[in-house]
Amino acid sequence: MPRQIKLNGREQTMVRSIGFGQGITGAEILDRMPMSSEDLVDVLNSLIAAGLIETGSMKDSVTSANFAAENYEINPSYSTDLRDVLKRR
């Protein structure tokens, strides 16, 4: 049975920014995303909590103080499902 993933607009934009390749640092995401760092941290933490993205250090959450130096990547278990979600938009 396929997973039902529902993402809001900010979450979709975040997944697109991270991409499905090597990953990206929080500082690079902040440069690409037109939102405050506090909002960005909230979106990152919601995606981390859902298991859709992972941090390089395998943290359960990030803070405004440490998100920029962290590396983020799509959880490989969800990559196909996330691609399908982004295609539907």
MILUM-358996 format. One record per atom (N, C-alpha, C): residue number from 0; residue in three letters; atom name; x, z, y. Coordinates in Angstrom, 1 decimal. Atoms other than C-alpha are relative to their C-alpha. Layout:
+------+------+------+--------+--------+--------+
! resi ! resn ! name !     xx !     zz !     yy !
+------+------+------+--------+--------+--------+
!  NUM !  ALA !   CA !      X !      Z !      Y !
...
+------+------+------+--------+--------+--------+
This chain:
+------+------+------+--------+--------+--------+
! resi ! resn ! name !     xx !     zz !     yy !
+------+------+------+--------+--------+--------+
!    0 !  MET !    N !    0.8 !    0.0 !   -1.2 !
!    0 !  MET !   CA !    0.0 !    0.0 !    0.0 !
!    0 !  MET !    C !    0.9 !    0.0 !    1.2 !
!    1 !  PRO !    N !   -0.9 !    0.0 !   -1.1 !
!    1 !  PRO !   CA !    1.6 !   -1.0 !    3.3 !
!    1 !  PRO !    C !   -0.3 !    1.1 !    1.0 !
!    2 !  ARG !    N !    0.1 !   -1.1 !   -1.0 !
!    2 !  ARG !   CA !    2.3 !    1.6 !    6.0 !
!    2 !  ARG !    C !   -0.8 !   -0.5 !    1.2 !
!    3 !  GLN !    N !    0.7 !    0.3 !   -1.2 !
!    3 !  GLN !   CA !    0.0 !    1.6 !    9.0 !
!    3 !  GLN !    C !    0.8 !    0.6 !    1.2 !
!    4 !  ILE !    N !   -0.8 !   -0.5 !   -1.1 !
!    4 !  ILE !   CA !    2.3 !    1.9 !   12.0 !
!    4 !  ILE !    C !   -0.7 !   -0.5 !    1.3 !
!    5 !  LYS !    N !    0.6 !    0.3 !   -1.3 !
!    5 !  LYS !   CA !    0.7 !    2.1 !   15.5 !
!    5 !  LYS !    C !    0.9 !    0.5 !    1.1 !
!    6 !  LEU !    N !   -0.9 !   -0.3 !   -1.1 !
!    6 !  LEU !   CA !    2.9 !    2.0 !   18.5 !
!    6 !  LEU !    C !   -0.6 !   -0.3 !    1.4 !
!    7 !  ASN !    N !    0.5 !    0.4 !   -1.4 !
!    7 !  ASN !   CA !    2.0 !    2.3 !   22.2 !
!    7 !  ASN !    C !    1.0 !   -0.9 !    0.6 !
!    8 !  GLY !    N !   -0.8 !    1.0 !   -0.7 !
!    8 !  GLY !   CA !    3.5 !    0.0 !   24.7 !
!    8 !  GLY !    C !    1.5 !    0.5 !    0.3 !
!    9 !  ARG !    N !   -1.4 !   -0.6 !   -0.3 !
!    9 !  ARG !   CA !    6.5 !    2.3 !   25.6 !
!    9 !  ARG !    C !    0.7 !    0.0 !   -1.3 !
!   10 !  GLU !    N !   -0.7 !   -0.1 !    1.3 !
!   10 !  GLU !   CA !    7.3 !    2.8 !   21.9 !
!   10 !  GLU !    C !    0.4 !   -1.4 !   -0.5 !
!   11 !  GLN !    N !   -0.4 !    1.4 !    0.3 !
!   11 !  GLN !   CA !    7.2 !   -1.0 !   21.3 !
!   11 !  GLN !    C !    1.2 !   -0.5 !    0.8 !
!   12 !  THR !    N !   -1.1 !    0.4 !   -0.8 !
!   12 !  THR !   CA !    9.5 !   -1.6 !   24.2 !
!   12 !  THR !    C !    1.3 !    0.7 !   -0.4 !
!   13 !  MET !    N !   -1.1 !   -0.7 !    0.5 !
!   13 !  MET !   CA !   11.8 !    1.1 !   22.9 !
!   13 !  MET !    C !    0.6 !   -0.6 !   -1.3 !
!   14 !  VAL !    N !   -0.5 !    0.6 !    1.3 !
!   14 !  VAL !   CA !   12.0 !   -0.4 !   19.4 !
!   14 !  VAL !    C !    0.6 !   -1.4 !    0.3 !
!   15 !  ARG !    N !   -0.6 !    1.3 !   -0.4 !
!   15 !  ARG !   CA !   12.7 !   -3.9 !   21.0 !
!   15 !  ARG !    C !    1.4 !    0.3 !    0.6 !
!   16 !  SER !    N !   -1.3 !   -0.3 !   -0.6 !
!   16 !  SER !   CA !   15.5 !   -2.3 !   23.1 !
!   16 !  SER !    C !    1.0 !    0.4 !   -1.0 !
!   17 !  ILE !    N !   -0.9 !   -0.4 !    1.0 !
!   17 !  ILE !   CA !   17.1 !   -0.7 !   20.1 !
!   17 !  ILE !    C !    0.4 !   -1.1 !   -0.9 !
!   18 !  GLY !    N !   -0.3 !    1.1 !    0.8 !
!   18 !  GLY !   CA !   16.8 !   -3.8 !   18.1 !
!   18 !  GLY !    C !    0.2 !    0.3 !   -1.5 !
!   19 !  PHE !    N !   -0.1 !   -0.2 !    1.4 !
!   19 !  PHE !   CA !   17.3 !   -4.3 !   14.4 !
!   19 !  PHE !    C !    1.5 !   -0.3 !   -0.5 !
!   20 !  GLY !    N !   -1.4 !    0.3 !    0.4 !
!   20 !  GLY !   CA !   21.1 !   -4.8 !   14.4 !
!   20 !  GLY !    C !    0.8 !    1.3 !   -0.1 !
!   21 !  GLN !    N !   -1.0 !   -1.0 !    0.1 !
!   21 !  GLN !   CA !   24.0 !   -2.4 !   15.0 !
!   21 !  GLN !    C !   -0.5 !    1.4 !    0.6 !
!   22 !  GLY !    N !    0.4 !   -1.2 !   -0.7 !
!   22 !  GLY !   CA !   22.1 !    0.2 !   17.1 !
!   22 !  GLY !    C !    0.4 !   -0.1 !    1.5 !
!   23 !  ILE !    N !   -0.3 !    0.0 !   -1.4 !
!   23 !  ILE !   CA !   22.5 !    1.2 !   20.7 !
!   23 !  ILE !    C !    0.1 !    1.4 !    0.5 !
!   24 !  THR !    N !   -0.2 !   -1.4 !   -0.5 !
!   24 !  THR !   CA !   23.5 !    4.2 !   22.8 !
!   24 !  THR !    C !   -1.2 !    0.3 !    0.9 !
!   25 !  GLY !    N !    1.0 !   -0.4 !   -0.9 !
!   25 !  GLY !   CA !   21.1 !    6.2 !   24.9 !
!   25 !  GLY !    C !    0.2 !   -0.5 !    1.4 !
!   26 !  ALA !    N !   -0.3 !    0.5 !   -1.3 !
!   26 !  ALA !   CA !   22.9 !    5.1 !   28.0 !
!   26 !  ALA !    C !   -0.4 !   -1.5 !    0.2 !
!   27 !  GLU !    N !    0.4 !    1.5 !    0.0 !
!   27 !  GLU !   CA !   22.3 !    1.4 !   27.1 !
!   27 !  GLU !    C !   -1.5 !   -0.1 !    0.1 !
!   28 !  ILE !    N !    1.5 !    0.0 !    0.0 !
!   28 !  ILE !   CA !   18.6 !    2.2 !   26.5 !
!   28 !  ILE !    C !   -0.4 !    0.3 !    1.4 !
!   29 !  LEU !    N !    0.4 !   -0.4 !   -1.4 !
!   29 !  LEU !   CA !   18.4 !    3.9 !   29.9 !
!   29 !  LEU !    C !    0.2 !   -1.2 !    1.0 !
!   30 !  ASP !    N !   -0.3 !    1.2 !   -0.8 !
!   30 !  ASP !   CA !   19.9 !    0.7 !   31.5 !
!   30 !  ASP !    C !   -1.1 !   -1.0 !   -0.2 !
!   31 !  ARG !    N !    1.0 !    1.0 !    0.3 !
!   31 !  ARG !   CA !   17.3 !   -1.5 !   29.8 !
!   31 !  ARG !    C !   -1.4 !    0.4 !    0.2 !
!   32 !  MET !    N !    1.4 !   -0.4 !   -0.1 !
!   32 !  MET !   CA !   14.2 !    0.6 !   30.1 !
!   32 !  MET !    C !   -0.3 !    0.5 !    1.4 !
!   33 !  PRO !    N !    0.4 !   -0.3 !   -1.3 !
!   33 !  PRO !   CA !   12.4 !    0.9 !   33.4 !
!   33 !  PRO !    C !   -0.9 !    1.3 !    0.0 !
!   34 !  MET !    N !    0.7 !   -1.3 !    0.0 !
!   34 !  MET !   CA !   11.5 !    4.6 !   33.0 !
!   34 !  MET !    C !    1.0 !    1.1 !    0.3 !
!   35 !  SER !    N !   -0.9 !   -1.1 !   -0.3 !
!   35 !  SER !   CA !   12.9 !    8.0 !   33.9 !
!   35 !  SER !    C !    0.6 !    0.5 !   -1.3 !
!   36 !  SER !    N !   -0.7 !   -0.5 !    1.2 !
!   36 !  SER !   CA !   15.3 !    9.8 !   31.5 !
!   36 !  SER !    C !   -0.9 !    1.0 !   -0.7 !
!   37 !  GLU !    N !    0.9 !   -1.0 !    0.7 !
!   37 !  GLU !   CA !   12.7 !   12.5 !   30.8 !
!   37 !  GLU !    C !   -1.0 !   -0.7 !   -0.8 !
!   38 !  ASP !    N !    1.0 !    0.8 !    0.8 !
!   38 !  ASP !   CA !   10.1 !    9.9 !   29.7 !
!   38 !  ASP !    C !    0.7 !   -0.7 !   -1.1 !
!   39 !  LEU !    N !   -0.7 !    0.6 !    1.1 !
!   39 !  LEU !   CA !   12.7 !    8.1 !   27.7 !
!   39 !  LEU !    C !    0.3 !    0.9 !   -1.1 !
!   40 !  VAL !    N !   -0.3 !   -1.0 !    1.0 !
!   40 !  VAL !   CA !   13.7 !   11.3 !   25.9 !
!   40 !  VAL !    C !   -1.3 !    0.3 !   -0.8 !
!   41 !  ASP !    N !    1.2 !   -0.2 !    0.7 !
!   41 !  ASP !   CA !   10.0 !   11.9 !   25.1 !
!   41 !  ASP !    C !   -0.4 !   -1.1 !   -1.0 !
!   42 !  VAL !    N !    0.3 !    1.2 !    0.9 !
!   42 !  VAL !   CA !    9.5 !    8.4 !   23.6 !
!   42 !  VAL !    C !    1.0 !    0.0 !   -1.2 !
!   43 !  LEU !    N !   -1.0 !    0.0 !    1.1 !
!   43 !  LEU !   CA !   12.8 !    8.7 !   21.6 !
!   43 !  LEU !    C !   -0.4 !    1.1 !   -1.0 !
!   44 !  ASN !    N !    0.3 !   -1.1 !    0.9 !
!   44 !  ASN !   CA !   11.8 !   12.1 !   20.2 !
!   44 !  ASN !    C !   -1.3 !   -0.3 !   -0.8 !
!   45 !  SER !    N !    1.2 !    0.3 !    0.8 !
!   45 !  SER !   CA !    8.3 !   10.8 !   19.2 !
!   45 !  SER !    C !    0.4 !   -1.0 !   -1.1 !
!   46 !  LEU !    N !   -0.5 !    0.9 !    1.1 !
!   46 !  LEU !   CA !   10.0 !    7.9 !   17.3 !
!   46 !  LEU !    C !    0.9 !    0.6 !   -1.0 !
!   47 !  ILE !    N !   -0.8 !   -0.7 !    0.9 !
!   47 !  ILE !   CA !   12.5 !   10.2 !   15.8 !
!   47 !  ILE !    C !   -0.8 !    0.9 !   -0.9 !
!   48 !  ALA !    N !    0.9 !   -0.8 !    0.8 !
!   48 !  ALA !   CA !    9.8 !   12.6 !   14.7 !
!   48 !  ALA !    C !   -0.8 !   -0.7 !   -1.0 !
!   49 !  ALA !    N !    0.7 !    0.8 !    0.9 !
!   49 !  ALA !   CA !    7.9 !    9.8 !   13.1 !
!   49 !  ALA !    C !    0.9 !   -0.6 !   -1.1 !
!   50 !  GLY !    N !   -0.9 !    0.6 !    1.0 !
!   50 !  GLY !   CA !   11.0 !    8.7 !   11.2 !
!   50 !  GLY !    C !    0.3 !   -1.5 !    0.2 !
!   51 !  LEU !    N !   -0.1 !    1.5 !   -0.2 !
!   51 !  LEU !   CA !   11.0 !    5.2 !   12.7 !
!   51 !  LEU !    C !    1.4 !   -0.3 !    0.6 !
!   52 !  ILE !    N !   -1.4 !    0.2 !   -0.4 !
!   52 !  ILE !   CA !   14.4 !    5.6 !   14.4 !
!   52 !  ILE !    C !    0.8 !    1.2 !   -0.4 !
!   53 !  GLU !    N !   -1.0 !   -1.0 !    0.3 !
!   53 !  GLU !   CA !   17.5 !    7.6 !   13.6 !
!   53 !  GLU !    C !    1.1 !    0.1 !    1.0 !
!   54 !  THR !    N !   -1.2 !   -0.2 !   -0.8 !
!   54 !  THR !   CA !   20.3 !    9.1 !   15.5 !
!   54 !  THR !    C !    1.2 !   -0.1 !   -0.8 !
!   55 !  GLY !    N !   -1.3 !    0.1 !    0.7 !
!   55 !  GLY !   CA !   23.9 !    8.5 !   14.5 !
!   55 !  GLY !    C !    0.4 !    1.3 !   -0.6 !
!   56 !  SER !    N !   -0.4 !   -1.3 !    0.5 !
!   56 !  SER !   CA !   24.4 !   12.2 !   14.1 !
!   56 !  SER !    C !   -1.1 !    0.7 !   -0.9 !
!   57 !  MET !    N !    1.2 !   -0.5 !    0.8 !
!   57 !  MET !   CA !   21.0 !   12.6 !   12.2 !
!   57 !  MET !    C !   -0.6 !    1.2 !    0.6 !
!   58 !  LYS !    N !    0.7 !   -1.1 !   -0.6 !
!   58 !  LYS !   CA !   19.6 !   15.0 !   14.8 !
!   58 !  LYS !    C !   -1.5 !   -0.2 !   -0.1 !
!   59 !  ASP !    N !    1.5 !    0.0 !    0.1 !
!   59 !  ASP !   CA !   15.9 !   15.9 !   14.6 !
!   59 !  ASP !    C !   -0.6 !   -0.3 !    1.4 !
!   60 !  SER !    N !    0.5 !    0.3 !   -1.3 !
!   60 !  SER !   CA !   15.5 !   15.5 !   18.4 !
!   60 !  SER !    C !    1.2 !    0.0 !    1.0 !
!   61 !  VAL !    N !   -1.1 !    0.1 !   -1.1 !
!   61 !  VAL !   CA !   17.5 !   14.8 !   21.6 !
!   61 !  VAL !    C !   -0.5 !    0.7 !    1.2 !
!   62 !  THR !    N !    0.4 !   -0.6 !   -1.3 !
!   62 !  THR !   CA !   17.5 !   16.4 !   25.0 !
!   62 !  THR !    C !    0.5 !   -0.9 !    1.2 !
!   63 !  SER !    N !   -0.4 !    0.8 !   -1.1 !
!   63 !  SER !   CA !   18.0 !   15.0 !   28.5 !
!   63 !  SER !    C !    1.5 !    0.1 !    0.2 !
!   64 !  ALA !    N !   -1.4 !   -0.3 !   -0.2 !
!   64 !  ALA !   CA !   21.5 !   16.5 !   28.4 !
!   64 !  ALA !    C !    0.9 !   -0.8 !   -1.0 !
!   65 !  ASN !    N !   -0.8 !    0.6 !    1.1 !
!   65 !  ASN !   CA !   22.6 !   14.8 !   25.1 !
!   65 !  ASN !    C !   -0.4 !   -1.4 !   -0.5 !
!   66 !  PHE !    N !    0.5 !    1.3 !    0.6 !
!   66 !  PHE !   CA !   20.6 !   11.6 !   24.6 !
!   66 !  PHE !    C !    0.8 !   -1.2 !    0.3 !
!   67 !  ALA !    N !   -0.8 !    1.1 !   -0.5 !
!   67 !  ALA !   CA !   22.9 !    9.3 !   26.6 !
!   67 !  ALA !    C !    1.2 !   -0.4 !   -0.9 !
!   68 !  ALA !    N !   -1.2 !    0.2 !    0.8 !
!   68 !  ALA !   CA !   25.9 !    9.7 !   24.3 !
!   68 !  ALA !    C !   -0.4 !   -0.3 !   -1.5 !
!   69 !  GLU !    N !    0.4 !    0.1 !    1.4 !
!   69 !  GLU !   CA !   23.9 !    9.5 !   21.1 !
!   69 !  GLU !    C !   -0.2 !   -1.5 !   -0.4 !
!   70 !  ASN !    N !    0.3 !    1.4 !    0.5 !
!   70 !  ASN !   CA !   23.6 !    6.2 !   19.0 !
!   70 !  ASN !    C !   -1.3 !    0.0 !   -0.7 !
!   71 !  TYR !    N !    1.3 !    0.1 !    0.6 !
!   71 !  TYR !   CA !   20.2 !    5.1 !   17.9 !
!   71 !  TYR !    C !   -0.1 !   -1.3 !   -0.8 !
!   72 !  GLU !    N !    0.3 !    1.3 !    0.8 !
!   72 !  GLU !   CA !   19.1 !    2.6 !   15.2 !
!   72 !  GLU !    C !   -1.3 !    0.2 !   -0.7 !
!   73 !  ILE !    N !    1.2 !    0.0 !    0.8 !
!   73 !  ILE !   CA !   16.0 !    1.6 !   13.4 !
!   73 !  ILE !    C !    0.2 !    0.5 !   -1.4 !
!   74 !  ASN !    N !    0.0 !   -0.5 !    1.3 !
!   74 !  ASN !   CA !   15.3 !    3.4 !   10.2 !
!   74 !  ASN !    C !   -0.2 !   -1.2 !   -0.9 !
!   75 !  PRO !    N !    0.1 !    1.2 !    0.9 !
!   75 !  PRO !   CA !   16.0 !    0.7 !    7.5 !
!   75 !  PRO !    C !   -1.3 !    0.0 !   -0.8 !
!   76 !  SER !    N !    1.2 !    0.0 !    0.8 !
!   76 !  SER !   CA !   13.0 !    1.9 !    5.5 !
!   76 !  SER !    C !   -1.2 !   -0.5 !    0.7 !
!   77 !  TYR !    N !    1.2 !    0.5 !   -0.8 !
!   77 !  TYR !   CA !   10.6 !    0.9 !    8.3 !
!   77 !  TYR !    C !    0.3 !   -1.3 !    0.7 !
!   78 !  SER !    N !   -0.4 !    1.2 !   -0.8 !
!   78 !  SER !   CA !   12.4 !   -2.2 !    9.6 !
!   78 !  SER !    C !   -1.0 !   -1.2 !   -0.2 !
!   79 !  THR !    N !    0.9 !    1.1 !    0.2 !
!   79 !  THR !   CA !   10.1 !   -4.7 !    8.0 !
!   79 !  THR !    C !   -1.4 !    0.3 !    0.6 !
!   80 !  ASP !    N !    1.2 !   -0.4 !   -0.6 !
!   80 !  ASP !   CA !    7.0 !   -2.8 !    9.0 !
!   80 !  ASP !    C !    0.0 !   -0.1 !    1.5 !
!   81 !  LEU !    N !   -0.1 !    0.1 !   -1.5 !
!   81 !  LEU !   CA !    8.2 !   -2.5 !   12.6 !
!   81 !  LEU !    C !    0.1 !   -1.4 !    0.5 !
!   82 !  ARG !    N !   -0.1 !    1.4 !   -0.4 !
!   82 !  ARG !   CA !    9.0 !   -6.2 !   12.8 !
!   82 !  ARG !    C !   -1.5 !   -0.6 !    0.0 !
!   83 !  ASP !    N !    1.4 !    0.5 !    0.1 !
!   83 !  ASP !   CA !    5.4 !   -6.9 !   11.7 !
!   83 !  ASP !    C !   -0.9 !    0.5 !    1.1 !
!   84 !  VAL !    N !    0.7 !   -0.5 !   -1.1 !
!   84 !  VAL !   CA !    4.0 !   -4.6 !   14.3 !
!   84 !  VAL !    C !    0.3 !   -0.7 !    1.3 !
!   85 !  LEU !    N !   -0.4 !    0.7 !   -1.2 !
!   85 !  LEU !   CA !    6.0 !   -6.3 !   17.0 !
!   85 !  LEU !    C !   -0.5 !   -1.4 !    0.1 !
!   86 !  LYS !    N !    0.5 !    1.4 !    0.0 !
!   86 !  LYS !   CA !    4.9 !   -9.7 !   15.9 !
!   86 !  LYS !    C !   -1.5 !   -0.1 !    0.4 !
!   87 !  ARG !    N !    1.4 !    0.0 !   -0.3 !
!   87 !  ARG !   CA !    1.2 !   -8.7 !   16.2 !
!   87 !  ARG !    C !   -0.3 !    0.1 !    1.5 !
!   88 !  ARG !    N !    0.2 !   -0.2 !   -1.4 !
!   88 !  ARG !   CA !    1.6 !   -7.9 !   19.9 !
!   88 !  ARG !    C !    0.1 !   -1.3 !    0.8 !
+------+------+------+--------+--------+--------+
